[in-house]
Amino acid sequence: RLFPSLNASFEVRENLIIRAARYSSVGRPDLNQYAGGLTVPDPDSDPTNPANRIIVNNAGIKAWSAGTTNARIEYYFAGVGQVSVGGFRRDIRNFFGGTVFNATPEFLALYGLDPNEFGPYEVSTQRNVEGTVRMEGFDVGYRQALTFLPTWARGLQVFANASLQRTSAARGFLGASGFSDIPRSAAWGVSFTRSRYNVRLNWTWRDDQNRGEVTGASI
């Protein structure tokens, strides 16, 4: 298979650059996805309880593929410093998702399960989501050495960055396919450097992580 990419940059001025890219990528799930492991419930348990399901890894799941377009503007300060603004759009095919279906005679025969014991139970596994899932994001970054300060304060540097993203995928699907499922995040900090020592303070913040619904029997 071919995964073409195109990267371009345009120097508007010596300290102002516009960059753009278009590229293809592919990804598979964790290796244990292909182990074909099977977990069966106690045949005497309640088959209507969602906690009592036949769980199997789908060893035939296809890899996801994606086409991504991004663009960025970078402005450089004299000395050491930069501010940048960028965004991306990614269209993903064969996204990973979960599915539940009634145990069919064909499925039970494939795994050698007794239809009389396990026929009433549902099966939980993974699948490739139909159609295209779209992700969009935006980020901004800033870093600068404060060289304009008095001599005693030279060596002071600050930075900050933030990112936002959204997706058309259902809640909790991003992590299953290996993508970040945190809608918003930020980081900032300050450092002070001298010839004999260095002091650095960093902070990070992130939004609630989108995960699958919690529907266990104890909830």
Backbone as a ProteinNet text record, in pm:
[ID]
protein_1_A
[PRIMARY]
RLFPSLNASFEVRENLIIRAARYSSVGRPDLNQYAGGLTVPDPDSDPTNPANRIIVNNAGIKAWSAGTTNARIEYYFAGVGQVSVGGFRRDIRNFFGGTVFNATPEFLALYGLDPNEFGPYEVSTQRNVEGTVRMEGFDVGYRQALTFLPTWARGLQVFANASLQRTSAARGFLGASGFSDIPRSAAWGVSFTRSRYNVRLNWTWRDDQNRGEVTGASI
[TERTIARY]
84	0	86.9	34.8	107.3	48.7	135.4	93.6	163	113.1	180.3	164.8	261.1	253.8	313.1	262.1	309.9	327.3	447.4	477	529.6	479.7	521.4	532.4	621.2	634.9	661.6	613.6	630.9	679.5	791.7	851.1	796.1	696.4	636.6	737.9	802.6	912.7	1018.4	1127.2	1234.2	1189.8	1096.9	1052.7	906.5	848.6	709	699.5	656.8	652.3	513.8	462.5	337.3	370.6	318.5	344.6	211.3	212.3	93.6	136.9	51.3	84.1	-42.9	-26	-131.8	-65.6	-114.7	-48.5	-148.5	-106.9	-187	-121.5	-201.9	-149.6	-238.2	-186.8	-258.2	-224.9	-315.3	-289.7	-368.5	-308.1	-373.1	-394	-482.9	-502.3	-384.2	-388.2	-284	-275.2	-155.1	-131.3	-225.9	-266.9	-354.9	-492.8	-524.2	-649.3	-655	-538.8	-534.3	-514	-515.1	-497.6	-623.8	-740	-864.5	-913.3	-879.7	-921.6	-1072.6	-1125.5	-1269.9	-1299.5	-1395	-1440.4	-1588	-1625.9	-1766	-1823	-1951.9	-2013.9	-2048.2	-2082.7	-2131.4	-2263.9	-2276.5	-2401.8	-2524.6	-2505	-2618.9	-2652.2	-2577.5	-2602.7	-2716.7	-2765.6	-2878.6	-2834.4	-2886.1	-2842.6	-2892	-2988.3	-3037.3	-2953.2	-2860.8	-2772.4	-2656.8	-2637.8	-2529	-2390.6	-2376.1	-2246.3	-2214.5	-2316.1	-2296.7	-2303.6	-2192.8	-2184.7	-2065.3	-2076.1	-1961.1	-1873	-1747	-1655.5	-1546.3	-1529.7	-1430.7	-1360.7	-1231	-1157	-1180.9	-1201.9	-1223.2	-1088	-1035.6	-904.6	-907.1	-1025.4	-1035.9	-1058.7	-1042.7	-1067.7	-964.1	-1006.9	-918	-845.8	-731.8	-658.4	-734.8	-725	-783.4	-686.2	-738.5	-656.1	-712.2	-624.6	-666.7	-594	-662.1	-602.4	-609.7	-497.9	-490.2	-439.2	-503.3	-457.4	-433.8	-317.2	-294.5	-221.1	-231.9	-167.7	-123.2	-17	38.3	105.7	90	159.8	255.6	382.4	483.8	549.8	555.3	621.2	733.9	854.6	972.6	1014.8	1038.9	1087	1237.9	1288.6	1433.9	1494.4	1607.1	1667.3	1606	1544.8	1481.7	1334.7	1247.7	1105.1	1023.7	900.7	813.9	668.9	579	436.3	380.9	295	243.2	95.5	24.4	-116.9	-135.4	-203.2	-221.1	-353.4	-391	-513.5	-501.4	-587.9	-584.5	-725.6	-739.9	-862.5	-820.7	-875.7	-839.2	-966.4	-971.9	-1083.3	-1035.2	-1101.4	-1057	-1159.6	-1111	-1195.2	-1162.1	-1261.9	-1246.7	-1210	-1269.4	-1249.9	-1291.8	-1226.3	-1259.9	-1375.2	-1465.4	-1577.3	-1626.7	-1704.9	-1758.7	-1895.4	-1933.4	-2063.9	-2111.5	-2242	-2304.2	-2410.3	-2412.3	-2511.9	-2551.1	-2663.4	-2709.8	-2623.8	-2593.1	-2510.9	-2585.7	-2528.7	-2589.4	-2536.2	-2608.1	-2556.3	-2419.8	-2397.4	-2268.7	-2156.1	-2182.7	-2080.5	-2049	-2151.3	-2130.5	-2055.2	-2086.3	-2016.8	-1870.2	-1841.9	-1704	-1615.1	-1671.7	-1593.1	-1624.2	-1702.1	-1730	-1811.9	-1906	-1989.7	-2124.4	-2174.5	-2302.5	-2417	-2497.8	-2609.5	-2710.7	-2728.3	-2825.9	-2779.7	-2647.9	-2595.3	-2573.1	-2518.4	-2476.7	-2560.1	-2658.7	-2743.1	-2816	-2863.8	-2937.9	-2850.8	-2718.2	-2630.4	-2594.5	-2567.3	-2518.7	-2367.1	-2317.1	-2173.8	-2123.9	-2014.7	-1951.9	-1816.1	-1793.9	-1668	-1640.6	-1541.7	-1506.5	-1542.6	-1553	-1586.4	-1525.3	-1524.6	-1488.3	-1613.9	-1611.9	-1728.2	-1745.8	-1868.3	-1897.7	-1885.1	-1851.4	-1841.9	-1709.8	-1706.3	-1584.9	-1604.3	-1505.2	-1504.1	-1412.2	-1459.1	-1380.5	-1332.9	-1204.9	-1147.2	-1097.8	-1119.8	-1071.1	-1007.2	-899.9	-832.2	-765.8	-732.4	-670.6	-572.7	-457.7	-362.8	-289.8	-242.3	-166.5	-51.6	65.5	181.3	261.4	328.4	409.3	529.5	646.9	768.9	860.1	918.9	1005.7	1104.2	1228.4	1328.8	1318.5	1300.3	1275.7	1408.5	1467.4	1600	1596.1	1476.5	1465.4	1470	1474.6	1476.9	1614.5	1624.2	1755.7	1853.4	1981.2	2085.7	2062.2	2019.5	2001.1	1888.8	1798.2	1686.1	1705.7	1822	1846.9	1848.5	1800.6	1789.9	1649.8	1555.3	1416.2	1344.6	1274.3	1202.6	1064	962.9	825.6	771.5	674.7	609.1	465.3	381	241.5	190.7	104.8	40.3	-94.4	-182.7	-316.8	-366.1	-452	-508.1	-653.2	-730.3	-870.3	-894.7	-981.5	-1017.7	-1161	-1222.7	-1356.1	-1363.4	-1461.1	-1473.2	-1619.1	-1646.6	-1781.7	-1802.4	-1697.7	-1708.5	-1790.8	-1850.7	-1926.1	-1831.9	-1886.3	-1808.6	-1728.5	-1598.4	-1514	-1448.9	-1478.7	-1423.3	-1279.1	-1239.6	-1106.4	-997	-1006.6	-904.7	-893.1	-1004.9	-1001.6	-918.1	-908.9	-831.6	-694.7	-657.1	-523.5	-508.6	-619.3	-611.5	-640.4	-591.7	-619.8	-769.5	-829.6	-972.3	-991.3	-899	-907.4	-940.8	-1062.2	-1103.3	-1018.3	-973	-896	-780	-666.9	-551.5	-466.6	-385	-299.5	-178.8	-72.3	48.2	114.9	178.3	248.3	358	454.8	563.4	661.5	757.6	860.8	990.5	1102.9	1232.4	1330.5	1427.9	1531.5	1665.9	1752.1	1877.3	1996.6	2087.6	2216.2	2326.4	2449.4	2559.8	2575.4	2532.5	2553.3	2425.3	2310.5	2186.2	2074.2	1967.3	1850.3	1726	1627.9	1500.9	1388.8	1303.2	1195.8	1064.8	956.8	823.5	730.4	666.5	575.5	438.2	333.2	196	129.3	41.2	-38.4	-183.4	-271.2	-415.1	-476.8	-571.4	-641.7	-787.7	-868.5	-1012.7	-1045.1	-1170.5	-1214.6	-1192.9	-1143.4	-1118.5	-1246.9	-1278.3	-1399	-1374.9	-1452.1	-1440.8	-1576.7	-1580.8	-1707.5	-1799.6	-1927.3	-2023.8	-1997.4	-2012	-1996.4	-2133.9	-2156.2	-2289.9	-2284.9	-2180.9	-2170.3	-2287.1	-2304.9	-2418.5	-2411.3	-2290.7	-2276.6	-2296.5	-2320.1	-2334.6	-2481.3
-119.6	0	123.8	228.9	355.7	455.5	534	636	766.9	835.4	957.5	1072.1	1164.1	1283.8	1400.9	1518.7	1641.3	1745.5	1803.3	1906.4	2029.9	2145	2269.3	2380	2474.8	2592.4	2713.6	2828.5	2953.3	3060.4	3121.2	3223.7	3360.1	3406.4	3536.9	3647.3	3637.8	3726.4	3641	3703.3	3627.2	3560.8	3623.3	3570.8	3524.7	3505.4	3462.3	3352.4	3231.8	3115.9	3051.4	3014.4	2939.4	2797.5	2698.9	2558.1	2486.7	2388.2	2307.7	2166.3	2070.4	1930.4	1851.2	1748.8	1651.5	1514.4	1422.7	1293.2	1182.2	1059.3	940	861	789.9	708.5	587	489.5	364.2	317	242.7	194.2	68.9	-18.6	-142	-138.8	-223.5	-227.7	-295.9	-304.3	-374	-519.7	-578	-714	-815.5	-792.4	-889.1	-896.3	-797.5	-802.5	-927.6	-972.9	-1084.7	-1219.3	-1218.7	-1344.4	-1430.9	-1368.5	-1445.6	-1497.4	-1429.6	-1475.2	-1474	-1570	-1584.2	-1592.5	-1512.1	-1516.5	-1549.6	-1653.6	-1696.1	-1676.4	-1645.2	-1629.6	-1764.4	-1762.2	-1881.7	-1922.4	-2045.7	-2087.7	-2075.9	-2069.1	-2056.2	-1910.9	-1813	-1672	-1619.8	-1500.8	-1439.2	-1386.4	-1440.7	-1394.4	-1255.3	-1200.1	-1064.9	-956.2	-997.6	-901.9	-866.1	-736.1	-698.2	-738.8	-763.4	-805.1	-949.4	-1024.9	-1165.9	-1182.3	-1157	-1167.7	-1252.4	-1308.5	-1375.1	-1265.6	-1260.1	-1155.8	-1219.8	-1171.1	-1228.2	-1115.9	-1130.8	-1036.4	-1068.9	-965.6	-982.9	-983.6	-1103.4	-1115.4	-1073.1	-1056.8	-1017.8	-869.3	-789.2	-645.8	-583.7	-489.8	-425.6	-307.3	-273.8	-155.5	-30.4	76	202.9	275.2	359	443.2	584.5	682.2	821.4	911.6	1017.2	1125.2	1253	1320	1436.5	1558.1	1671.4	1799.7	1893.3	1958.7	2056.1	2177.4	2285.9	2412.1	2484.1	2563.9	2631.9	2762.7	2864.6	2991.5	3008.1	3037.3	3051.9	3189.2	3259	3389.6	3381	3421.7	3411.2	3548.9	3557.7	3681.1	3690.8	3811.7	3830.3	3763.8	3700.2	3626.3	3488.5	3456.7	3326.2	3346.9	3301.3	3314.9	3277.6	3231.7	3190.1	3189.9	3227.2	3209	3141	3042.7	2965.9	2935.6	2924.4	2888.1	2783.7	2674.9	2568.5	2497.6	2422.7	2344.6	2223.2	2123.4	2003.2	1948.6	1868.4	1792	1652.2	1549.8	1410.6	1329.5	1261.1	1172.5	1028.6	949.7	814.1	713	610.8	500.3	374.2	287.9	163.8	191.6	296.3	330.4	212	193.4	82.8	120.9	27	48.1	-84.3	-78.8	-199.9	-233.5	-358.2	-402.8	-520	-534.1	-643.5	-707	-841	-910.6	-1040.9	-1094.6	-1221.5	-1336.7	-1431.1	-1545.1	-1628.6	-1643	-1721.2	-1864.4	-1959.8	-2097.5	-2105	-2020.8	-2022.7	-1976.8	-1871.6	-1822.2	-1926.5	-1987.5	-2086.4	-2207.5	-2248.5	-2362.7	-2330.7	-2206.2	-2165.4	-2179.6	-2152.7	-2158.4	-2283.8	-2375.1	-2499.6	-2483.2	-2387.9	-2362.2	-2431.2	-2486.1	-2557.5	-2457.4	-2469	-2376	-2377.3	-2492	-2500.2	-2418.7	-2410	-2337.2	-2189.3	-2158	-2020.7	-1951.7	-2021.7	-1959.8	-1834.9	-1826.8	-1706.1	-1583.7	-1597.9	-1487.1	-1398.9	-1273.3	-1180	-1190.6	-1144.9	-1147.9	-1004.8	-973.2	-841.4	-854.7	-772.8	-777.8	-641.2	-635.2	-510.2	-519.2	-402.6	-397.6	-272.9	-269	-147.5	-66	59.5	146.6	183	176.4	211	361.6	399.1	539.8	600	732.6	807.3	884.8	878.5	955	1075	1192.4	1314	1369.5	1406.9	1476.5	1612.4	1714.1	1848.6	1905.2	1981.4	2035.5	2168.2	2236.6	2369.5	2381	2443.9	2463	2595.6	2648.3	2773.4	2756.9	2810.6	2797.1	2926.5	2946.4	3067.8	3032.1	3081	3063	3182.3	3237.2	3353	3365.7	3396.6	3434.7	3585.4	3627	3768.3	3843.5	3865.6	3928.6	4079.1	4137.9	4282.9	4320.3	4221.5	4249.3	4298	4356.9	4400	4283.5	4314.2	4212.6	4106.6	4146.7	4050.1	3950.4	3984.2	3895.1	3821.1	3837.1	3767.2	3616	3543.9	3398.1	3352.8	3447.7	3413.8	3381.7	3268.3	3225.3	3175.4	3206.9	3164.6	3089.1	3002.5	2931.3	2900	2881.3	2841.4	2780.9	2680.3	2623.2	2564.1	2555.6	2501.5	2435.1	2334.7	2264.5	2227.5	2223.5	2181.9	2086.2	1989.3	1899.3	1848.9	1812.1	1754	1644.4	1555.7	1443.4	1407.4	1342.9	1294.5	1153.8	1094.2	959.2	959.6	843.8	830.3	838.3	871.1	889	762.4	780.7	668.6	595.8	632.4	560.6	600.9	724.1	770.9	684.9	660.5	582.4	441.7	382	246.8	238.4	347.6	348.7	412.7	445.1	496.4	646.2	721.7	866.6	928.8	1049.5	1121.8	1152.5	1123.6	1152.5	1256.8	1354.4	1466	1591.3	1645.5	1757.6	1882.6	1913.6	2036.6	2009.4	2074.6	2062	2187.8	2211.9	2331.1	2305.4	2379.5	2372.8	2509.3	2544.5	2671.1	2660.4	2751.7	2744.5	2859	2860	2962.9	2897.4	2942.1	2889.4	3004.9	2983.7	3083.8	3012.1	3051.3	2980.4	3071.5	3018.5	3083.4	2982.1	3027.9	2937.6	2824.4	2846.7	2747	2678.1	2723.7	2659	2688.3	2610.5	2625.3	2598.1	2686.7	2670.3	2667.4	2567.7	2553	2517.9	2585.2	2557	2532.2	2416.1	2379.4	2343.7	2379.8	2343.9	2280.6	2187.1	2127.8	2117.1	2126.6	2111.5	2035.1	1947.7	1875.2	1859.4	1857.9	1842.7	1699.2	1674.9	1538.5	1452.2	1330.8	1239.5	1166.8	1163.4	1095.2	945.6	872.6	725.7	665.8	535.6	467.8	478.2	456.2	462.5	352.2	385.7	287.4	232.2	104.2	45.5	-83.1	-96	-216.9	-234.1	-355.9	-387.5	-312.3	-271	-203.9	-54.1	-0.2	144.6	184
0	0	0	-53.6	-61.7	37.5	101.6	196.4	159.9	58.6	12.2	111.5	106.8	190.3	113.6	144.2	82	191.4	199.9	299	227.5	264.3	199.2	302	275.3	360.8	272.5	318	243.3	339.7	307.9	392.8	351.7	425.3	397.2	423.9	538.6	575.8	645.3	680.8	743.2	872.7	943.5	1072.3	1070.8	952.4	941.3	835.5	877.9	789.7	796.7	680.3	670.3	626.9	697.8	665.2	642.7	553.3	526.5	491	519.2	491.3	464.1	382.8	357.5	357.5	442.7	451.4	485.2	460.1	487.2	599.6	676.4	785.7	805.9	879.8	903.4	1043.7	1105.9	1241.3	1272.5	1348.6	1392.1	1543.8	1595.4	1741.1	1808.8	1941.7	2016.4	1972.2	1989.4	1941.7	2005.1	2131.8	2197.3	2130.6	2043	1967.6	1879.5	1833.5	1738.8	1808.3	1941.4	2012.8	2009.4	1980.5	1971.6	2104.5	2214.5	2346.5	2362.1	2438.5	2458.7	2607.4	2654.7	2793.9	2794.8	2867.6	2870.1	3010.4	3021.5	3153.5	3214.8	3341.8	3410	3344.5	3294.9	3229	3317.7	3450.6	3541.6	3573.4	3516.2	3544	3457.8	3491	3422.2	3285.3	3174.7	3042.2	3005.9	3081.3	3051.9	3118	3205.1	3273	3178.9	3146	3055	3103.8	3234.5	3287.2	3251	3208.7	3174.8	3023	2957.9	2812	2770.9	2651.9	2590.9	2531.3	2570.6	2524.7	2440	2319.3	2228.6	2151.9	2128.2	2044.9	1898.1	1818.4	1674.7	1604.7	1578.9	1515.4	1369.2	1312.1	1172.1	1151.3	1257.4	1243.8	1149.7	1068.6	971.6	1035.4	979.6	1025	984.1	1065.6	1024.6	932.3	847.2	760.5	765.7	748.6	764.4	667	626	549.4	631.5	650.7	738.7	662.4	686.1	633.2	750	754.5	860.3	805.4	878.1	839.7	965.4	953.5	1069.8	1026.8	1109.9	1091.8	1209.3	1179.9	1283.1	1271.6	1382.7	1388.4	1489.8	1450.4	1535	1584.3	1716.2	1775.1	1756.8	1762.5	1759.3	1882.2	1864.2	1974.1	1983.1	2093.7	2113.8	2145.9	2057.5	2083.2	1962.1	1986.1	1877.8	1924.3	1835.5	1857.8	1733.8	1751.8	1639.4	1659.5	1547.9	1547.1	1438.3	1471.2	1372.9	1389.2	1287	1290.9	1200.3	1220.7	1138.2	1119.4	1015	990.9	946.2	1012	982.7	957	845.3	810.5	820.8	905	937.3	887.6	820.1	773.7	853.5	870.6	948.3	1093.7	1149.2	1290	1376	1492.3	1582	1674.2	1693.7	1784.4	1840.6	1946.6	2007.5	1950.9	1962.6	1915.9	2000.8	2013.1	2088	1998.8	1991.2	1909.4	1978.7	1938.8	1993.8	1941.3	2028.1	1988.1	1884.7	1766.5	1659	1662.7	1603	1597.1	1529.4	1426.8	1357	1449	1527.9	1619.6	1726.1	1784.4	1889.7	1836.3	1713.2	1654.6	1627.7	1588.7	1559.8	1682.8	1802.1	1925.2	2008.4	1952.6	2022	2147.3	2147.9	2265.3	2248.8	2358.1	2357.9	2340.4	2233.4	2212.3	2326.2	2391.2	2499.7	2621.1	2641.9	2757.2	2727	2608.1	2579.4	2471.1	2418	2315.8	2361.3	2487.8	2531.5	2555.9	2554.7	2593.4	2473.6	2504	2402.3	2389.3	2275.2	2247	2234.3	2302.2	2295.6	2227.1	2123.3	2050.4	1987.7	1898.5	1832.3	1683.5	1621.9	1480.5	1418.7	1285.9	1213	1188.6	1229.6	1214.5	1067.7	1020.7	881.6	860.8	737.1	703.3	747.9	755.8	788.8	918.3	1004.7	1128.6	1109.6	1144.7	1125	1259.3	1263.5	1378.3	1331.8	1413.6	1384.4	1509.6	1491.8	1608.3	1580.5	1688.4	1682	1798	1773.6	1882	1865.1	1975.5	1976.8	2075.6	2040.6	2127.6	2134.3	2246.6	2267.7	2352.4	2312	2390.1	2364	2470.2	2451.1	2566.3	2530.3	2629.9	2650.1	2774.8	2804	2810.8	2693.7	2685.3	2712.3	2715.7	2737.2	2884.8	2974.8	3118.6	3161.5	3280.9	3332.1	3340.6	3354.7	3354.8	3462.3	3581.2	3689.9	3661.5	3567	3535.4	3402.1	3339.3	3214	3237.6	3140.3	3154	3187.7	3196.5	3224.8	3094.6	3090.8	2971.4	3010.2	2929.1	2956.3	2835.4	2860.7	2751.7	2790	2687.8	2708.5	2579.1	2589	2471.1	2509.9	2414.5	2438.1	2311.1	2326	2210.8	2236.5	2129.4	2134.4	2018.6	2040.1	1931.4	1951.5	1840.6	1844.7	1739.6	1754.5	1663.2	1642.4	1531	1504.8	1558.7	1618.5	1673.1	1800.8	1830.3	1954.3	2073.2	2187.4	2310.3	2341.4	2367.5	2405.1	2289.7	2163.2	2048.8	2018.7	2049.9	2012.6	2074.7	2204.4	2272.5	2217.4	2174.8	2119.9	1993.4	1919	1794.8	1811.7	1934.3	1960.2	1950.3	1940.9	1932.5	2069.2	2087.6	2211.3	2219.4	2333.5	2352.5	2462.2	2467.1	2561.6	2481.4	2491.8	2405.9	2420.4	2542.2	2564	2658.6	2632.4	2721	2709.2	2810.3	2810.9	2899.6	2872.1	2954.5	2952.7	3062.8	3069.9	3175.5	3168.1	3264.2	3249.4	3339.5	3341.3	3386.6	3331.7	3372	3388.4	3475.8	3501.5	3498.5	3406.4	3383.4	3409.9	3490.9	3515.3	3488.5	3489.9	3458	3558.8	3683.3	3787.9	3833.1	3790	3832.7	3732.7	3746.6	3660.4	3743.2	3737.7	3808.7	3705.1	3717.1	3618	3689	3651.7	3703.7	3585.6	3585.3	3476.7	3533.3	3462.1	3496.6	3374.2	3398.7	3290.7	3335.7	3239.8	3264.8	3148.9	3178.7	3072.9	3109.1	3007	3022.7	3062.8	3100.4	3127.8	3004	3025.9	2915.5	2878.7	2749.2	2702.7	2700.1	2776.6	2781.4	2753	2740.4	2716	2837.3	2814.5	2923.3	3025.5	3153.2	3260.8	3293.2	3263.2	3280.5	3363	3447.5	3528.1	3623.8	3671.4	3759.2	3891	3931.1	4061.4	4052.2	3934.3	3918.3	3944.8
[MASK]
+++++++++++++++++++++++++++++++++++++++++++++++++++++++++++++++++++++++++++++++++++++++++++++++++++++++++++++++++++++++++++++++++++++++++++++++++++++++++++++++++++++++++++++++++++++++++++++++++++++++++++++++++++++++++++

